[in-house]
Amino acid sequence: MKDEPQNSLSAPAVEVADLVVIRNGTTILDRVSCRLDPGRYTAILGPNGCGKTTFARCLLGQMFATGGTVRVLGETLGLTDIRKLRKRIGIVNPTTDAGGLHVMGAVVDADLSATEAVITGFFATVGLYDKYTDEQEQRARQLLSLVGLSHRMDHRFGLLSTGEQRRALIARALVHVPELLILDEPTAGLDLAGREQVLATIEQVLSQPSAPAVLMITHHVEELSPKTDRVMLMRDGRFVAAGPPDQIITPEKLSEAFGCKVCVDRVHGRYWLQVLPEAWGDLVKPESRKDKGK
């Protein structure tokens, strides 16, 4: 994989070398190497099951590597206090059910108010178990206003729409002014308006002074911000291409990565992908005899 030249004068937000993850005999990540620069918006683009979320979990220390090294914000995972490091990272993913995996920035108690849900980000907890300060409450309310939820501050989190919950979780991820913000398919399951509200919220974050390094993980090119600096294309546990969006988001590269013929348009700074009906025949071909015999 060829990559664009990097600025050697700035310390990377993330530096991964030859990362391998093997589980139950299956290789999920296969000698992955990359660098994410501070203050930049980087996207990982690839089909479902290619290893995108596993890569994010490795950055958070939620999944141990089989081989290779991972450095995040100057700290080497395995040689640092992961609890302290996580307080420098914001994470948003589609999981909002408090009965699921306890991931910082991903789950909160549905009975909390929206403001209280954001405040839990200060403690990296699902519920509120510690007394919070007036300053923390004020910060939470400021962030809810930033993401367009000033009218929902006192509503119960569980009664917010899915899109509103996702935006509240973005606010939660920002309470510590993170140096790295990981957005793992933040619009999954949302309708059109909900998706665009979340994307507009992310754009608000990117427009703030001293914006964090942002890692957007998605399989939809239309979700990428016009501010995207770099795209890393993943398939079968490897980065197969990386570089500026106009060099990576091409019909040839995306067709190979997603396994179907596509065309790409760029309108008002955003990319739009289409699969033509003539490609459908290739996507529903009968299974091979070998597959049928299994």
Backbone hydrogen bonds, N-H to C=O, Kabsch-Sander energy under -0.5 kcal/mol:
donor,donor_aa,acceptor,acceptor_aa,energy
8,S,6,Q,-0.9
10,S,7,N,-1.1
13,A,36,L,-2.7
14,V,36,L,-1.7
15,E,71,R,-2.8
16,V,34,C,-2.8
17,A,69,T,-2.4
19,L,32,V,-3.0
20,V,67,G,-2.6
21,V,29,L,-1.9
23,R,26,T,-2.6
26,T,23,R,-2.2
28,I,21,V,-2.9
28,I,26,T,-0.7
29,L,21,V,-1.5
30,D,237,G,-2.9
31,R,29,L,-0.6
32,V,19,L,-2.6
34,C,16,V,-1.9
36,L,14,V,-2.5
40,R,37,D,-1.3
42,T,40,R,-0.7
42,T,214,V,-3.2
43,A,230,R,-2.4
44,I,216,M,-3.2
45,L,43,A,-0.6
45,L,232,M,-2.5
46,G,218,T,-1.3
50,C,47,P,-1.4
55,F,51,G,-2.1
56,A,52,K,-1.8
57,R,53,T,-2.5
58,C,54,T,-1.8
59,L,55,F,-1.7
60,L,56,A,-1.4
61,G,58,C,-1.0
62,Q,57,R,-2.7
63,M,57,R,-1.0
66,T,20,V,-2.9
67,G,20,V,-1.7
69,T,17,A,-2.1
71,R,15,E,-2.5
72,V,75,E,-2.8
73,L,13,A,-3.3
75,E,72,V,-2.0
77,L,70,V,-2.6
77,L,75,E,-0.6
79,L,76,T,-2.3
82,I,80,T,-1.0
85,L,81,D,-2.0
86,R,82,I,-2.3
87,K,83,R,-0.7
87,K,84,K,-0.6
88,R,85,L,-1.9
89,I,86,R,-1.3
90,G,180,L,-2.9
92,V,182,I,-2.5
100,G,97,D,-2.0
103,V,101,L,-1.5
106,A,103,V,-2.8
107,V,103,V,-1.2
108,V,96,T,-0.8
109,D,126,V,-2.3
112,L,109,D,-1.7
114,A,155,H,-2.1
115,T,153,M,-2.2
117,A,113,S,-2.7
118,V,114,A,-1.9
119,I,115,T,-2.1
120,T,116,E,-1.6
121,G,118,V,-1.6
122,F,119,I,-2.1
123,F,120,T,-1.0
124,A,120,T,-1.1
125,T,120,T,-1.4
129,Y,127,G,-0.8
137,E,133,T,-2.0
138,Q,134,D,-2.4
139,R,135,E,-2.3
140,A,136,Q,-2.2
141,R,137,E,-2.2
142,Q,138,Q,-2.3
143,L,139,R,-2.2
144,L,140,A,-2.2
145,S,141,R,-1.9
146,L,142,Q,-2.0
147,V,143,L,-1.9
148,G,145,S,-1.5
149,L,144,L,-3.5
152,R,149,L,-1.9
153,M,150,S,-0.6
155,H,152,R,-1.4
157,F,112,L,-3.7
158,G,110,A,-2.6
159,L,156,R,-1.7
160,L,157,F,-1.5
165,Q,161,S,-2.8
166,R,162,T,-2.1
167,R,163,G,-2.1
168,A,164,E,-2.4
169,L,165,Q,-2.1
170,I,166,R,-1.4
171,A,167,R,-2.0
172,R,168,A,-2.4
173,A,169,L,-2.1
174,L,170,I,-0.8
174,L,171,A,-1.0
175,V,172,R,-1.2
177,V,174,L,-2.1
179,E,88,R,-2.3
180,L,88,R,-1.3
181,L,213,A,-3.1
182,I,90,G,-3.3
182,I,180,L,-0.5
183,L,181,L,-0.6
183,L,215,L,-3.1
184,D,92,V,-2.8
184,D,182,I,-0.7
185,E,183,L,-1.0
185,E,217,I,-2.6
188,A,185,E,-1.7
190,L,187,T,-2.0
195,R,191,D,-2.9
196,E,192,L,-2.3
197,Q,193,A,-2.1
198,V,194,G,-2.0
199,L,195,R,-2.5
200,A,196,E,-2.5
201,T,197,Q,-2.0
202,I,198,V,-2.4
203,E,199,L,-2.1
204,Q,200,A,-1.7
205,V,201,T,-1.9
206,L,202,I,-2.3
207,S,203,E,-1.2
208,Q,205,V,-1.3
211,A,208,Q,-0.8
213,A,179,E,-2.3
214,V,40,R,-2.7
215,L,181,L,-2.9
216,M,42,T,-2.9
216,M,214,V,-0.6
217,I,183,L,-3.2
217,I,215,L,-0.5
218,T,44,I,-2.3
218,T,216,M,-0.5
221,V,219,H,-0.5
223,E,220,H,-1.6
224,L,221,V,-1.6
228,T,225,S,-2.0
229,D,41,Y,-2.5
230,R,41,Y,-1.5
231,V,243,G,-2.9
232,M,43,A,-3.3
233,L,231,V,-0.5
233,L,241,A,-2.9
234,M,45,L,-2.8
234,M,232,M,-0.5
235,R,238,R,-2.6
237,G,50,C,-1.9
238,R,235,R,-1.3
240,V,233,L,-2.7
240,V,238,R,-0.7
241,A,233,L,-1.1
242,A,2,K,-0.9
243,G,231,V,-1.8
247,Q,244,P,-1.8
248,I,244,P,-1.2
248,I,245,P,-0.6
249,I,245,P,-3.3
250,T,248,I,-2.1
254,L,250,T,-2.7
255,S,251,P,-2.2
256,E,252,E,-1.7
257,A,253,K,-2.2
258,F,254,L,-2.8
259,G,255,S,-1.1
260,C,255,S,-0.8
263,C,274,Q,-2.4
265,D,272,W,-2.7
267,V,270,R,-2.7
270,R,267,V,-2.0
271,Y,221,V,-0.5
272,W,265,D,-2.9
274,Q,263,C,-2.6
276,L,274,Q,-0.6
279,A,276,L,-2.5
280,W,277,P,-1.6
282,D,279,A,-0.6
283,L,279,A,-0.9
283,L,280,W,-0.6
284,V,280,W,-1.0
284,V,281,G,-0.6
285,K,282,D,-0.7
292,K,288,S,-2.3
293,G,289,R,-1.6
294,K,291,D,-1.3
